[in-house]
Amino acid sequence: MKVLILAATGKMGGGTVKALKGSPHELYGFTRDAASAKAEALKSSGVTIFEGDFADRESLDRALAVGIDSVFFTIFPDLAGGDSDLKQTKNIIAAVKAAGVKQLIYGSLIYPGTEEGFRSVHDSLEPTSWIKLYFNRKLELDQLVRDSGVQYWTIIRPPTFIQNHVLPESIAFIYPDLASKYQFKSTWDHNLPQWYADGSEAGKFAAAAVNDPERLHTKEIKFASEALTAQQIVDKLAKASGKPVTLYQWPEEELKEALATNPFHNTTHVISKMGFDSEIGNAEKYGVELTPISEWLETNKKGTWLEA
């Protein structure tokens, strides 16, 4: 099969390339900058790279014109409140259908909590709530894939990426005090476990779908490596880094201000009310082995705050 990985230099796309290396499939990548270091590394490993943009239908058509059988894609959410993610997804699906691609694999996300908990909290939010609008869009994108009309489709749902606690670009936005003060500031319920995984390992499930499209057709795969409370993730970060990482205990007034002014803190506070789905850690049923969180932290220190 000829497999095109859109956003091939990203976490999930890169993980898909890695999982399919050494397979009999011909691998093609699609990226906005074919001259980037990550793209050059893919070229050197035998991946044919196309440069383009999801908003540019012609660039998608050029990549698909080589006779692609399977396409993996993921979409970065439009955090500015626009609809670029919706337009890009429609563009990709239209190009895929026009090219006669047989299989579409979409890297989405886990909907937090139990199904009942998610629906209850989601329904209780105001129509103008950023959180509700975000999940409404994700639900809409998922449905576009289900209704795409391709012969085979699969949706992959990773949990919270452990990379969010480690990589510089994530830390700067999500946990700025973690790398500098070694304070883990989270408004997620500290007593409630949260599922974690290496985000790139979504690629292992994408590879499984490529290798057996019929078995994984219509499957919406929720996966995770470990369920950890806030203190448990702090303990793992402290052990891996050798630094005195602590779980920040919010003073009441400071917490109120954070929830009122910081969209990330407000979001995690709200979604932790959706509960905990114990059925997510089931990777073995798909023949996939996931990396334990402590092992990932030990082997991915270089260039991050974990490094001594």
C-alpha positions in Angstrom: 0.0 0.0 0.0 1.0 3.6 -0.5 0.4 5.5 2.7 0.4 9.3 3.0 0.9 10.8 6.5 -0.3 14.3 6.7 1.6 16.5 9.3 4.3 13.9 9.1 6.7 15.9 11.3 4.2 16.2 14.2 3.8 13.9 17.2 1.1 11.6 15.9 2.2 11.9 12.3 5.8 11.2 13.2 4.8 8.3 15.3 2.9 6.8 12.4 6.0 7.1 10.1 8.1 5.4 12.9 5.5 2.6 13.4 5.4 1.9 9.6 9.1 1.9 9.0 10.4 -1.4 7.8 6.9 -2.4 6.6 6.3 -3.3 2.9 4.2 -0.1 2.5 5.5 2.9 0.6 5.5 5.9 2.9 4.8 9.5 1.9 4.8 12.5 4.1 3.2 15.9 3.9 4.5 19.0 5.7 4.4 22.7 5.4 8.2 23.0 5.3 9.9 20.3 3.3 13.3 21.8 4.1 12.9 21.6 7.9 15.3 19.4 9.9 12.5 16.9 10.7 11.4 16.7 7.1 15.1 16.1 6.0 15.3 13.3 8.5 12.3 11.7 7.1 13.7 11.9 3.6 16.9 10.3 4.7 14.9 7.4 6.1 13.2 6.8 2.7 10.0 8.8 3.1 8.9 10.8 0.0 8.0 14.3 1.2 5.4 16.6 -0.3 5.3 20.2 0.8 1.9 21.9 1.2 -0.9 23.1 3.4 -4.2 21.6 4.4 -5.9 24.8 3.3 -4.3 24.4 -0.2 -6.3 21.8 -2.1 -3.9 21.8 -5.0 -1.0 20.7 -2.8 -3.1 17.9 -1.3 -4.1 16.8 -4.8 -0.5 16.7 -5.9 0.4 14.4 -3.0 -2.5 12.1 -3.6 -1.9 11.9 -7.3 0.8 9.2 -6.9 -2.0 6.7 -6.1 -2.3 6.8 -2.4 -4.3 3.9 -0.7 -4.3 5.1 2.9 -4.2 8.6 4.5 -3.5 9.5 8.1 -4.2 13.0 9.3 -4.8 15.1 12.5 -5.9 18.7 12.8 -4.7 21.3 15.2 -7.7 23.0 16.8 -8.4 26.6 15.9 -7.8 28.1 19.3 -8.7 31.6 18.0 -12.4 30.7 17.7 -12.4 30.5 13.9 -13.2 27.5 11.7 -9.9 26.8 10.0 -9.8 23.3 11.5 -13.3 22.6 10.0 -12.3 23.9 6.6 -9.1 22.0 6.5 -10.8 18.7 7.5 -13.4 19.2 4.8 -10.6 20.0 2.3 -8.7 16.8 3.2 -11.8 14.6 3.0 -12.8 16.1 -0.4 -9.3 15.5 -1.8 -9.2 12.0 -0.4 -12.5 11.1 -2.0 -11.6 12.7 -5.4 -8.4 10.7 -5.5 -10.2 7.4 -4.7 -8.3 6.7 -1.5 -9.6 3.6 0.2 -8.7 4.3 3.9 -8.8 7.4 6.1 -7.3 7.3 9.6 -7.9 10.3 11.9 -6.0 11.2 15.0 -8.6 12.8 17.3 -8.6 12.8 21.1 -10.2 11.0 24.0 -13.4 12.6 25.3 -12.7 12.9 29.0 -14.4 11.0 31.7 -17.2 8.5 31.3 -19.7 8.9 28.4 -22.4 9.9 30.9 -20.0 12.3 32.7 -18.9 13.9 29.5 -22.5 14.4 28.3 -23.7 15.7 31.6 -21.0 18.4 32.0 -21.0 19.2 28.2 -24.8 19.8 28.3 -24.6 22.0 31.4 -22.1 24.5 29.8 -23.4 27.7 28.4 -23.7 27.8 24.6 -20.9 30.4 24.4 -18.5 28.5 26.6 -15.1 28.0 25.0 -14.9 24.5 26.3 -18.3 23.6 24.8 -17.5 25.1 21.5 -14.2 23.3 21.4 -15.8 19.9 22.0 -18.6 20.7 19.7 -16.0 21.2 16.9 -14.2 18.0 17.8 -17.5 16.1 17.6 -18.2 17.7 14.3 -14.8 16.7 12.8 -15.3 13.1 14.1 -18.6 12.9 12.3 -17.1 14.2 9.0 -14.7 11.2 9.1 -17.6 8.7 9.8 -19.6 10.2 7.0 -16.6 10.5 4.6 -17.7 7.6 2.4 -14.3 6.0 2.2 -14.1 2.2 2.2 -12.3 2.0 5.5 -12.1 4.6 8.3 -10.6 4.5 11.8 -10.5 7.2 14.5 -7.7 7.1 17.1 -8.2 8.8 20.5 -5.0 9.5 22.5 -5.2 10.9 26.1 -3.1 13.6 27.6 0.4 13.6 26.1 3.2 13.1 28.6 5.1 15.4 26.2 2.9 18.3 27.6 4.9 18.1 30.8 8.3 18.0 29.3 8.8 19.6 25.8 9.8 23.3 25.9 7.1 24.4 23.5 4.4 22.8 25.7 5.8 23.8 29.0 6.0 27.5 28.1 2.2 27.6 27.4 0.8 25.0 29.8 3.0 24.7 32.9 5.4 27.7 32.9 6.3 27.2 36.6 7.2 23.6 36.2 10.6 24.0 34.4 11.6 27.1 36.4 10.2 26.7 39.9 9.5 22.9 39.8 5.9 23.6 40.7 3.2 21.5 39.1 0.2 23.8 38.9 -2.9 21.8 37.8 -6.6 22.6 38.4 -7.4 19.0 37.5 -8.9 17.3 40.6 -5.8 16.2 42.4 -7.4 13.0 43.6 -8.8 11.9 40.2 -6.6 9.9 38.0 -5.9 11.1 34.5 -4.8 8.9 31.5 -1.4 9.5 30.0 0.6 8.2 27.0 3.4 9.1 24.7 1.3 11.0 22.0 3.5 9.6 19.2 2.3 6.1 20.0 -1.0 6.9 18.4 1.1 6.0 15.3 1.2 2.3 16.5 -2.6 2.2 16.2 -2.5 3.9 12.8 0.0 1.3 11.6 -2.3 -1.4 12.9 -5.2 0.1 10.9 -3.0 0.3 7.8 -2.0 -3.4 8.2 -5.5 -4.6 8.8 -8.0 -2.0 7.5 -11.0 -4.3 7.5 -10.6 -5.3 11.2 -10.2 -1.7 12.4 -12.8 -0.2 10.1 -15.3 1.9 12.1 -13.2 1.4 15.2 -12.7 4.4 17.5 -9.7 3.5 19.5 -9.3 5.0 22.9 -5.9 4.2 24.4 -3.5 5.2 27.2 -0.4 3.9 28.9 -1.2 4.7 32.6 -3.7 6.4 34.8 -2.0 8.7 37.3 -3.1 11.2 39.9 -1.5 14.6 40.1 0.8 13.5 42.9 1.8 10.3 41.0 2.8 12.3 37.9 4.7 14.8 40.1 6.6 11.8 41.7 7.6 10.5 38.3 8.7 13.9 37.1 10.8 14.4 40.3 12.4 11.0 40.0 13.3 11.4 36.3 14.7 14.9 36.7 16.3 14.6 40.2 14.7 18.0 41.0 12.4 18.9 43.9 9.1 18.9 42.0 6.1 19.6 44.1 2.3 19.6 43.6 1.1 23.2 44.0 -1.7 23.6 46.4 -3.7 26.6 45.3 -4.7 29.3 47.8 -8.4 29.8 47.4 -8.3 33.3 46.0 -5.5 32.5 43.6 -7.4 29.5 42.3 -10.5 31.6 41.7 -8.4 34.1 39.7 -6.7 31.4 37.7 -10.1 29.8 36.8 -11.5 33.2 35.8 -8.5 34.4 33.7 -6.6 31.4 32.4 -8.5 29.4 29.8 -6.2 26.3 30.3 -6.8 26.1 34.0 -10.5 26.7 33.6 -10.7 23.9 31.0 -8.9 21.3 33.0 -11.0 22.2 36.1 -14.2 21.7 34.1 -13.3 18.5 32.3 -12.1 16.8 35.6 -15.7 17.0 36.6 -16.5 14.5 33.8 -15.1 11.7 35.8 -12.7 8.8 35.0 -13.2 6.0 32.4 -11.4 3.0 33.7 -11.8 1.2 30.3 -9.3 3.3 28.3 -6.1 1.4 29.1 -6.8 -1.5 26.7 -4.0 -1.2 24.1 -3.2 -5.0 24.3 -6.5 -5.8 22.5 -5.1 -4.2 19.4 -1.8 -6.0 19.7 0.0 -2.8 20.7 2.5 -2.4 23.5 2.8 1.1 25.0 5.8 2.7 26.7 5.4 3.1 30.5 5.5 6.8 31.5 8.6 6.5 33.7 10.5 4.8 30.9 9.5 7.5 28.5 10.7 10.2 30.9 14.0 8.5 31.3 14.7 8.2 27.6 13.5 11.6 26.5 15.4 14.0 28.8 17.7 15.5 26.3 17.0 19.2 25.6 14.3 19.4 28.2 14.1 20.7 31.8 14.4 17.0 33.0 18.0 17.0 31.9 20.6 17.4 34.6 
